[in-house]
Amino acid sequence: MPATDPQFPPAHPFDDDKLHEECGVFGVIGVADAANFVALGMHALQHRGQEAGGIVTHDPETGFNSARRFGYVRDTFTKADVMATLPGSIGIGHVRYSTAGSKGNTAIRDVQPFFGEFAMGGCAVAHNGNITNATALRRELIERGSIFQSSSDSECIIHLMARSIQKNIPERMKDALRRVEGAFSVVAMTRTKLIGVRDALGVRPLVLGKLGDGGWCLSSETCGLDIIGAEFIREIEPGEMVVIGAKGVESFHPFEGRPSRFCIFEHVYFSRPDSILGGRSVYETRRAIGVELAREAPVEADLVCPVPDSGTPAAIGYAAESGIPYGMGIIRNQYMGRTFIEPTEQIRNMGVRLKLNVNRALVRGKRVILVDDSVVRGTTSRKIKDMILDAGAAEVHFRIASPPTAWPCFYGVDTPERSKLLAATMSEEEMRQWIGIDSLKFISLDGLYRAVGESGGRDARAPRYCDACFSGEYPVAPSDMIEKGFQMKAAE
Ligand code: SF4
């Protein structure tokens, strides 16, 4: 069933005004009923992709088994008839938003994990990130005879593995991934091994956990470990491959060593606040962003309100630092999801009101500071401002927990093209006027780096994170996009 079917509308009709993480990956080995653990891990990672999910398991009697479904994990991988088709003690799973170029047109064949049968056995692969040279790779592979089953760039990994002359699957995967540019956190499996790999810059997260006596798991975030009671062991290092099997966890470093450039937006928005990134609680980092924001952009006001839910920790930090009372001026309807009735045009036009409502009694007559995680197109900010003013607020000030998003992401996050990003076309003052608010301030890039633990701010010569969507400085040149005419920022 295509994702464009009315049963599968976007999770929220105005959600194109947020950046979206495109995938989450999870894998487990050494447990009875691996599929149930994988489904729970995927459920914990659902915020990273809601469009579809897939699970592959292996059982000695039945071989490799797979199931792919559209919709939430809780609605699909909880059904006994589905789970009964996935026996085995090893399995991997993937939750998907949608990858570049296929948004809104996803077919079930594009849902990962992908599977390849090689002379030495089968291998399933799930990928979080984006391959920035996928168009060129795909063209080359098709010219050399590869027959693609999907429109997903991630399938290139399977075809590159098929062309390798190495004798075992981990070595073939190393060969394949050395040809791939961009960002990738990969979870893969053979009949007997669970494999995890991060790209040389470690742009996307991947962590290792231990489960009971003999079980191991890999997850995009630590929240995927918590849900199954696994112990967090460590992050997979940038450029590292782990192969988990009968010999335990073996570690390899198949890529040229380079300084890490983890995605700084994972701290701001994508990861769950209860996850740990780089040894830091995501919640605490977001709270620290609010503290920095209050120092950088104070304003006289009566109330600090988060734009729920992602603005909440930063709003708490802003309120604590400024001494201005914190309050829930906007209430989120928790149950607004894909199960909503088929949306008519009239319902779609209600937009943000379907998800958020103003707490009138709290905001009436007050000077309100609204703290949000980001401004992408700005359309939602305008609607929220209207709602707050309609409810009788005296003033509306926006404080944004990330710098202006002025550049698209090519590393696995769904971003509008540059011309659609408000900050790419307007100055801060122009954005303030366009949104129609009393003041608008974004945290500086240095302030954001301080909040994630870099006390000296951003080192312009050697930044520790990927911050390309703010700075325009891409740690890996997006070669496919450059070929299509994308203009990189001129060197200063
Ligand atoms: S461009 Fe932005 S969203 Fe994309 S990886 Fe870099 S920091 Fe993260």
Residues whose N, C-alpha, C, O or C-beta is under 5 A from the ligand:
A	BS01	SF4	C263 I264 F265 P408 C409 F410 Y411 V413 C466 D467 A468 C469
